[in-house]
Amino acid sequence: MRSGAKVAAVSGAFVLFAGGVTYGGYQLLSGEGAISSQNGKGPGTQAAPVRTGPPTKDEITTTANNFLTAWAKSDTEAAAQLTNDAATATTVLATYFEEAHISGLKITPGTATGTKVPFTLTGKVSADGVEKPLSYASSLTVVRGKTTGQPRVDWSPSVVHPDLKKGETLKTGTASTPPIKAVDRNGKELTEEKYPSLGPVLNTLRDKYGEKSNGKPGVELFIESEDPNTPARTLLTLSKGVPGKLQTTIDAGVQAAAETAVARYKGGSVVALNRENGAIRALANNPAKGFNTAVSGTRPPGSTLKILTAAMLMEKGIVTPDKTVECPPDVTYYGTKVDNLNHKGYGNIPFSRAFAVSCNSAFIKQITKVDDDGALPAFAASHFGIGADWKTGITTFDGNIPAGERGEAAYQYIGQGQTQFNPLNIASITATATTGTFHQPYIVAKDLDDRAFAQAPSSLSAATVSGIRSMMRLTATSGTAAEAMSSVGGNKGAKTGSSEVADQKTSDSWFTGYADGLAAAAYVPAAGHGGDAAGPIVARVLNAR
């Protein structure tokens, strides 16, 4: 978190609206749209019935102009009263002047589109004897008050600044942590401008490790959250600090490929890591800002989870890659019917082939021999470190397979139901299954803050590791992942996944694969088969190794 500087209060500024009209007071609509005299003085109007329906064009223009005028003149109380949440608006607007130290405002409204009014704002930010110009664009929406019938600005923090969210405050002052110069594993500088998906990551790393980087803090306008786990976000630098160098595990080349790969798919995300030690080489999201789906998502991963399930069945001696299993079009498990994709059956085939074509029924038929609904969650924790509180250096969600019974448990074995994962988890599962030992993913070295990495109590047998590799290689060369992985050379393997989500017509696309020492996993919402969208993302990332 960062602290605002103690500086003298600043005075408000007058606003000049487009068209050359100035407002010395505020026009307040009442009744059927009659306007009282300025500042509420003079004769009033006769009371009228409470109006309903959308605000009129005149109401939208007048309300927006009145609000922007009051705001620009630092009349926070008057501006707040023109919103539908005066109490919250008063607090946010007050901190805008008192803690962000913004003054000299000129706000110019644009042409309304329906009830939405865009505007541009210019001003200045001052703190610690330093001053910088400020400019940005935002918008407001005018609605009709539910009880008063009066037109009001629909209050949202984004009215004040487009990047401001609920529970956040604008502040200006000396940063509590120095800026960092984050570098990749080879010493190449990592910036948000070049690698947009790393923006939120770099903010987190600065907040957590800035003081350890031997830098010097500067003076900034920043957004601070009431949530201590949410890093501050710099909006404007008034005086630069001295950045401290921070080494990360990212590989700039792989990161660039990840950014390019997800750019094709809205909502797409990907993670790549070193199979042998868990070092994160890349993570990317589309959009780059906002929720970090790549490491914090909580969606069912579809058949990519069959890697873990297959490992469990092999460790328990129930299957081997060569064992013949039955793959009918569907199967019923304790009253729950589970279908294959397109209700296709393959008859009696080797388990390796059932894995490669992603036969749901073959897996469920083997699960009946486990006879323990809690076996999968326990195995995921003991051998793959799922849910073990990973300390990666940034905020992550570490996977979850909740306890399920009967039919619900069946869906979990094939990555459906209530299972919760993200690309980081699935990439880690691939790395663990193909090396035999869980290595907790990380983005900065653990000795930077002496944190303890999560451990998995058990490793996989050599036979299981060999079997998983052979089945993933078969999938990548002649199974459901063959087309997506055709451009990837070297020692490779893959697994596709399609996750059915309630109230969603098209399944989520999942894909995981490895090539030589790099493992990767990708997710694209509502994009269909795993090889169609997530597959090309993973292939492009693996080809950058």
C-alpha positions in Angstrom: 0.0 0.0 0.0 1.1 3.6 -0.6 0.5 6.6 1.6 -0.7 10.1 0.5 1.5 13.1 1.3 0.4 15.8 3.7 0.1 19.0 1.6 -1.9 22.2 1.7 -5.5 22.1 0.5 -6.1 23.3 -3.1 -8.8 25.6 -4.3 -11.4 24.6 -6.8 -11.6 25.8 -10.4 -14.3 27.1 -12.6 -15.5 25.0 -15.5 -16.0 26.1 -19.1 -18.5 24.0 -21.0 -18.5 23.4 -24.7 -20.4 26.1 -26.6 -19.2 28.9 -24.3 -22.0 28.7 -21.7 -20.8 29.1 -18.1 -22.7 28.2 -14.9 -22.4 30.4 -11.9 -24.8 28.2 -10.0 -26.6 24.8 -10.5 -29.9 24.3 -12.4 -31.9 21.8 -10.5 -34.8 20.2 -12.3 -38.1 19.7 -10.4 -41.6 18.6 -11.3 -42.1 18.3 -15.0 -38.7 19.7 -15.8 -39.1 23.3 -14.7 -35.8 24.9 -13.6 -35.5 26.8 -10.3 -33.4 29.9 -10.1 -29.6 29.6 -9.6 -28.4 28.0 -6.3 -32.1 27.3 -5.4 -32.9 31.0 -4.6 -36.0 32.8 -5.7 -39.5 31.6 -6.3 -40.0 27.8 -6.5 -42.3 25.8 -8.7 -45.5 24.1 -7.9 -45.1 20.4 -6.9 -45.8 17.9 -9.6 -46.4 14.1 -9.6 -43.2 12.0 -9.4 -42.1 11.4 -12.9 -41.3 7.9 -14.3 -39.6 6.6 -17.4 -36.2 7.3 -18.8 -34.9 10.9 -18.4 -35.5 13.3 -21.2 -32.7 14.7 -23.4 -32.9 18.1 -21.6 -32.8 16.3 -18.2 -29.7 14.4 -19.3 -27.9 17.5 -20.5 -28.8 19.7 -17.6 -28.0 17.0 -14.9 -24.7 16.2 -16.5 -23.7 19.8 -16.8 -24.7 20.6 -13.2 -22.8 17.7 -11.8 -19.6 18.4 -13.8 -19.8 22.1 -12.9 -20.1 21.4 -9.2 -17.3 18.9 -9.4 -14.9 21.2 -11.2 -15.6 24.0 -8.6 -14.8 21.5 -5.8 -18.4 21.8 -4.5 -18.4 18.1 -3.6 -21.7 18.3 -1.6 -23.6 19.9 -4.5 -22.1 17.4 -7.0 -22.9 14.4 -4.7 -26.6 15.5 -4.3 -26.9 15.3 -8.1 -26.2 11.5 -7.9 -28.3 8.6 -6.8 -25.8 7.7 -4.0 -24.9 11.0 -2.3 -23.2 9.6 0.7 -20.7 7.5 -1.2 -20.2 10.2 -3.9 -19.4 12.8 -1.2 -16.6 10.6 0.2 -15.0 9.8 -3.1 -15.2 13.3 -4.5 -13.8 14.7 -1.3 -10.7 12.4 -1.4 -10.3 13.5 -5.0 -9.3 16.9 -3.9 -8.0 16.2 -0.3 -6.0 13.1 -0.9 -5.3 13.0 -4.6 -4.5 16.8 -4.5 -6.0 17.4 -7.9 -6.9 21.0 -8.8 -7.4 23.5 -11.7 -10.1 21.4 -13.3 -11.7 22.0 -16.6 -14.3 19.5 -17.6 -15.8 19.4 -21.1 -18.9 17.3 -21.8 -19.3 15.6 -25.1 -22.4 14.7 -27.0 -24.7 12.3 -25.1 -25.5 8.9 -26.6 -28.8 8.0 -25.0 -28.4 8.5 -21.3 -24.5 8.3 -21.4 -22.5 11.5 -21.4 -18.8 11.3 -22.2 -16.5 14.0 -21.0 -12.8 15.0 -20.9 -11.0 16.4 -17.9 -7.8 18.4 -17.5 -6.2 19.7 -14.4 -3.0 19.4 -12.3 -1.7 17.2 -9.5 0.5 18.7 -6.8 2.5 17.1 -4.0 5.8 17.6 -2.2 6.5 20.7 -4.2 6.1 18.8 -7.5 3.3 19.5 -10.0 2.2 17.6 -13.1 -0.6 18.2 -15.7 -3.4 15.6 -15.7 -5.8 14.7 -18.4 -8.2 11.8 -19.1 -11.6 10.9 -20.4 -14.5 9.3 -18.7 -18.3 9.2 -18.9 -21.4 9.3 -16.7 -24.9 8.0 -17.1 -28.1 9.8 -16.1 -31.0 7.8 -14.6 -34.3 8.7 -13.0 -34.3 8.5 -9.2 -36.4 5.6 -8.0 -38.2 7.5 -5.2 -37.9 11.1 -6.3 -38.4 10.7 -10.0 -35.6 13.3 -10.5 -32.8 12.8 -13.0 -29.6 11.9 -11.2 -26.1 10.8 -12.2 -25.9 7.0 -11.7 -23.0 6.9 -9.2 -20.0 4.7 -9.9 -16.3 5.3 -8.9 -15.5 5.1 -12.6 -17.3 8.5 -13.1 -14.4 10.1 -11.2 -11.7 8.1 -13.1 -12.3 5.2 -15.6 -9.8 2.9 -13.7 -11.4 3.5 -10.3 -13.4 0.7 -8.8 -15.6 0.2 -5.7 -13.5 0.1 -2.6 -10.7 2.1 -4.2 -9.3 5.6 -3.6 -7.2 8.1 -5.6 -4.2 9.3 -3.7 -1.1 11.3 -4.4 2.1 11.1 -2.4 5.4 9.4 -1.9 5.1 5.7 -2.7 5.6 3.3 0.1 7.6 1.0 -2.2 10.2 2.0 -4.8 9.6 1.3 -8.5 11.1 -1.9 -9.8 13.0 -2.8 -12.9 11.8 -6.3 -13.4 14.0 -8.5 -15.7 13.5 -11.9 -17.2 15.7 -14.9 -16.5 18.3 -13.6 -18.9 18.3 -10.0 -17.6 16.0 -8.5 -20.3 13.7 -5.7 -18.9 10.0 -6.6 -18.6 7.6 -3.7 -19.0 3.8 -3.4 -19.2 4.1 -1.5 -22.5 5.8 -4.4 -24.2 4.2 -7.2 -22.3 0.6 -6.0 -21.3 -0.4 -9.1 -19.4 2.5 -8.6 -17.0 1.1 -5.2 -15.9 -0.9 -6.6 -12.9 1.9 -9.0 -12.1 4.5 -6.2 -12.0 2.2 -4.1 -9.7 2.0 -7.1 -7.3 5.8 -7.7 -7.5 6.5 -4.1 -6.8 4.2 -4.0 -3.7 5.6 -7.3 -2.4 9.3 -6.9 -3.2 9.9 -3.3 -4.0 11.5 -2.6 -0.6 13.9 -5.6 -1.2 15.0 -4.2 -4.6 17.3 -1.4 -3.2 15.4 1.3 -5.1 14.1 4.7 -4.0 10.4 5.6 -4.0 9.1 8.5 -6.1 6.0 10.7 -5.9 2.9 9.4 -7.7 -0.8 9.7 -8.3 -2.1 6.1 -7.6 -5.1 4.0 -6.9 -5.2 2.4 -3.5 -7.6 -0.5 -2.6 -9.2 -1.1 0.8 -8.2 -4.8 0.1 -4.6 -5.1 1.4 -4.0 -8.0 -1.1 -4.7 -5.7 -4.1 -1.6 -3.8 -5.1 -1.7 -0.1 -5.7 -1.8 1.0 -9.4 0.2 4.1 -10.5 -1.7 6.5 -12.8 0.8 9.4 -13.0 4.4 9.8 -11.9 5.2 13.3 -10.5 8.8 12.6 -9.7 10.6 9.4 -10.6 12.1 7.2 -8.0 15.1 5.0 -8.5 14.0 1.5 -9.7 15.4 -1.5 -8.0 16.3 -4.5 -10.1 14.1 -7.6 -9.6 14.9 -10.9 -11.2 12.0 -13.1 -12.3 11.7 -16.5 -13.9 9.9 -15.1 -17.0 11.4 -15.8 -20.4 10.9 -12.7 -22.6 10.7 -14.7 -25.8 8.1 -17.1 -24.5 6.2 -14.2 -22.9 6.0 -12.4 -26.2 4.7 -15.5 -27.9 2.1 -15.9 -25.2 0.9 -12.3 -25.6 0.5 -12.8 -29.3 -1.2 -16.2 -29.0 -4.0 -15.1 -26.6 -4.6 -11.9 -28.6 -6.6 -14.0 -31.1 -9.1 -15.3 -28.6 -11.2 -13.1 -26.3 -11.1 -14.4 -22.8 -8.1 -16.6 -23.6 -5.3 -17.2 -21.1 -2.1 -19.3 -21.0 0.7 -20.3 -18.7 4.1 -21.9 -19.5 6.6 -23.2 -17.0 9.8 -25.2 -16.7 8.8 -28.9 -16.4 11.8 -29.7 -14.2 11.5 -27.0 -11.5 8.2 -25.1 -11.9 9.7 -21.8 -12.9 7.0 -19.7 -14.7 8.2 -18.7 -18.1 5.1 -16.9 -19.3 1.6 -16.0 -18.4 -0.9 -14.0 -20.6 -4.5 -13.0 -20.6 -6.9 -11.4 -23.1 -7.8 -8.8 -21.9 -4.5 -8.1 -20.3 -6.0 -5.9 -17.6 -8.5 -7.1 -15.0 -8.9 -10.6 -13.6 -5.8 -12.7 -14.0 -7.5 -15.9 -15.3 -4.2 -17.5 -16.2 -3.3 -18.0 -12.5 -6.5 -17.2 -10.6 -9.3 -18.8 -12.7 -11.6 -21.4 -11.2 -13.2 -23.3 -14.1 -13.7 -27.0 -14.8 -10.7 -28.0 -17.0 -12.5 -30.8 -18.9 -10.5 -33.8 -20.1 -7.1 -32.2 -19.4 -7.7 -33.5 -15.9 -7.7 -37.0 -17.2 -3.9 -36.8 -17.0 -4.3 -36.7 -13.2 -7.0 -39.4 -13.3 -4.9 -41.7 -15.5 -1.9 -41.3 -13.2 -4.1 -42.3 -10.2 -5.5 -45.4 -12.0 -2.0 -46.4 -13.0 -0.6 -45.9 -9.5 -3.4 -48.1 -8.1 -2.5 -50.8 -10.6 -6.0 -50.6 -12.3 -4.7 -49.8 -15.8 -1.6 -49.7 -18.0 -1.3 -48.0 -21.4 -1.6 -51.4 -23.1 -4.6 -52.8 -21.1 -7.7 -53.3 -23.2 -10.7 -51.3 -21.9 -14.3 -50.9 -23.2 -15.3 -47.6 -24.7 -19.0 -47.6 -25.3 -20.9 -44.4 -26.4 -22.0 -43.7 -22.9 -22.0 -45.2 -19.4 -24.1 -44.9 -16.3 -22.4 -44.5 -12.9 -24.7 -44.6 -9.9 -27.6 -43.4 -11.9 -25.7 -40.6 -13.7 -25.3 -41.0 -17.4 -22.0 -39.9 -18.9 -21.7 -39.5 -22.7 -18.7 -39.4 -25.0 -18.3 -36.5 -27.4 -20.9 -36.8 -30.1 -22.0 -40.0 -28.4 -19.3 -41.9 -30.2 -18.1 -45.3 -29.1 -14.8 -47.1 -30.0 -15.4 -50.6 -28.7 -12.6 -52.5 -27.0 -9.3 -50.5 -27.3 -6.1 -50.1 -25.4 -6.3 -47.6 -22.5 -3.7 -45.4 -24.3 -6.0 -45.1 -27.2 -8.9 -44.3 -24.9 -6.8 -41.5 -23.5 -5.8 -40.2 -26.9 -9.4 -40.0 -28.2 -10.6 -38.8 -24.8 -13.1 -41.5 -24.2 -15.2 -40.5 -21.1 -16.9 -43.9 -20.8 -13.6 -45.8 -20.6 -12.4 -43.7 -17.7 -15.7 -44.0 -15.8 -15.7 -47.8 -16.2 -12.3 -47.9 -14.6 -13.4 -45.6 -11.8 -15.9 -48.2 -10.6 -12.9 -50.3 -9.6 -11.6 -47.5 -7.3 -14.7 -47.6 -5.2 -13.8 -44.5 -3.3 -15.4 -41.1 -4.2 -12.7 -39.3 -2.3 -9.8 -40.9 -4.1 -9.2 -38.3 -6.7 -9.1 -35.2 -4.4 -6.7 -37.1 -2.0 -4.4 -38.2 -4.9 -4.4 -34.7 -6.4 -3.1 -33.3 -3.1 -0.7 -36.1 -2.2 1.0 -36.4 -5.6 0.3 -33.1 -7.5 0.2 -30.5 -4.7 -3.3 -29.3 -5.6 -4.7 -26.9 -3.0 -1.4 -26.9 -1.1 -1.2 -23.1 -0.7 1.3 -22.3 -3.4 3.6 -19.4 -2.7 4.5 -18.3 -6.2 5.4 -14.7 -5.5 2.0 -13.5 -6.8 -1.6 -14.2 -5.9 -2.8 -17.5 -7.4 -5.5 -20.1 -7.0 -4.0 -23.5 -6.6 -6.8 -25.8 -7.9 -9.6 -27.6 -6.1 -11.4 -30.9 -6.4 -14.2 -30.8 -3.8 -15.5 -34.0 -2.2 -18.2 -35.5 -4.5 -20.4 -38.5 -4.2 -21.6 -41.0 -6.8 -22.6 -39.2 -10.0 -20.9 -35.9 -9.0 -17.7 -37.8 -8.3 -17.9 -39.4 -11.8 -17.9 -35.9 -13.4 -14.9 -34.8 -11.4 -12.8 -37.7 -12.7 -13.2 -36.3 -16.2 -12.7 -32.6 -15.3 -16.3 -31.6 -15.1 -18.7 -30.8 -12.2 -17.4 -28.7 -9.4 -13.7 -29.0 -10.2 -11.9 -25.6 -10.3 -8.7 -25.0 -12.1 -6.7 -22.5 -14.2 -3.9 -22.8 -16.8 -1.3 -22.5 -14.1 -2.7 -25.6 -12.3 -3.0 -27.6 -15.5 0.5 -26.8 -16.7 1.8 -27.9 -13.3 -0.2 -31.1 -13.6 1.4 -31.8 -17.0 4.9 -31.0 -15.6 4.4 -33.3 -12.5 2.9 -36.2 -14.5 5.8 -36.1 -17.0 8.6 -35.8 -14.5 7.2 -37.7 -11.5 7.6 -35.0 -8.9 5.6 -31.9 -8.0 7.6 -28.7 -8.2 5.6 -25.7 -7.0 5.4 -23.0 -9.7 7.1 -19.7 -8.9 7.9 -16.4 -10.5 10.5 -15.1 -8.1 13.1 -17.1 -6.2 12.0 -18.2 -2.7 15.2 -16.9 -1.1 14.0 -13.4 -2.0 11.7 -13.5 1.1 12.5 -16.9 2.6 9.1 -18.3 1.8 8.5 -22.0 2.0 7.4 -23.7 -1.2 4.4 -26.1 -1.1 5.3 -29.8 -1.2 3.5 -33.0 -2.3 4.2 -35.9 0.0 4.5 -38.5 -2.7 6.0 -38.8 -6.2 4.8 -40.9 -9.1 6.4 -44.2 -10.0 8.7 -44.5 -13.0 6.2 -46.8 -14.7 3.4 -44.2 -14.3 5.6 -41.4 -15.6 6.6 -43.4 -18.6 3.0 -44.4 -19.3 1.7 -40.8 -19.1 4.4 -39.6 -21.5 3.6 -42.3 -24.0 -0.1 -41.6 -23.9 0.4 -37.8 -24.2 2.8 -38.4 -27.1 0.1 -40.6 -28.8 -2.5 -37.9 -28.2 -0.2 -35.3 -29.8 0.7 -37.4 -32.8 -2.5 -39.3 -33.7 -5.1 -38.3 -31.1 -7.3 -35.3 -30.5 -4.3 -33.0 -30.1 -2.6 -34.0 -33.3 -3.6 -31.1 -35.5 -2.8 -28.4 -33.0 0.6 -30.0 -32.1 1.6 -30.7 -35.7 3.9 -27.7 -35.8 5.7 -28.6 -32.6 8.8 -30.6 -32.8 11.0 -32.3 -30.3 10.0 -34.6 -27.4 6.3 -33.7 -27.1 2.9 -34.7 -25.7 -0.5 -33.1 -25.2 -4.1 -33.5 -23.9 -7.2 -31.7 -25.0 -10.2 -30.7 -22.9 -13.8 -29.5 -23.5 -15.7 -28.4 -20.4 -19.4 -28.3 -20.4 -20.7 -25.3 -18.4 -24.3 -24.8 -17.3 -26.3 -22.2 -19.3 -23.5 -22.1 -21.9 -24.3 -23.5 -25.4 -20.6 -23.9 -26.4 -18.1 -25.7 -24.2 -15.0 -24.1 -22.8 -11.8 -24.9 -24.7 -8.8 -26.4 -22.7 -5.4 -27.7 -23.9 -2.2 -28.7 -22.3 1.1 -29.9 -23.8 4.8 -30.1 -23.4 7.8 -29.9 -25.7 11.3 -30.7 -24.3 11.6 -28.8 -21.0 8.6 -26.5 -21.4 5.0 -27.3 -20.3 2.0 -25.1 -21.1 -1.7 -24.9 -20.7 -4.4 -22.6 -22.1 -8.1 -21.9 -21.6 -10.6 -20.1 -23.9 -14.2 -19.7 -22.7 -17.0 -20.9 -24.9 -14.7 -21.7 -27.8 -15.5 -25.4 -28.4 -13.1 -28.3 -28.6 -9.8 -28.0 -26.9 -7.8 -28.3 -30.1 -9.8 -25.5 -31.8 -8.8 -22.5 -29.7 -6.7 -23.4 -26.7 -4.6 -25.8 -28.8 -3.1 -23.2 -31.1 -2.3 -21.0 -28.2 -0.3 -23.7 -26.5 1.5 -24.7 -29.7 2.6 -21.1 -30.4 4.0 -20.8 -26.9 5.8 -24.2 -27.0 7.4 -23.2 -30.4 9.0 -20.2 -28.7 11.1 -22.3 -26.3 
